[in-house]
Amino acid sequence: MVETIKKYYRVDRREIYFLKFILEAYDGLAVLTTVDSEKGIIVVNIAPGCEADVEMILQDLKKNVMIEKIDSKNQVTE
């Protein structure tokens, strides 16, 4: 089984569903899971080799949606 790359983000909680819809529209690229809906914490599981594509999509979405990368899972509990 191939391991995905996990990246954590803090986003505008009202936009979680929208971000999930956009990322998962790119079939096989990434899957978004909500970690803490109140704080807007999500994890994006990225298929190996697709990190650049996901980063490009997120950078574009940042123009209209608050997306802040969290360095590690440890920061989720802050």
RAGIGI-V953013 format. One line per field, one symbol per residue. ss: DSSP state (@ for helix, = for strand, . for the rest). phi: phi as a letter, one per 40 degrees, with the letter a starting at -180 (. if undefined). Layout:
ss: ???
phi: ???
This chain:
ss: ....=======.@@@@@@@@@@@@@....=======....======....@@@@@@@@@@@.....====..@@@@@.
phi: .ccccbbbbbbcdcbdcdccccccccdgcabbbccacccgcbbbcbcdgbdccccccccccccbbcbbcbcacccccc
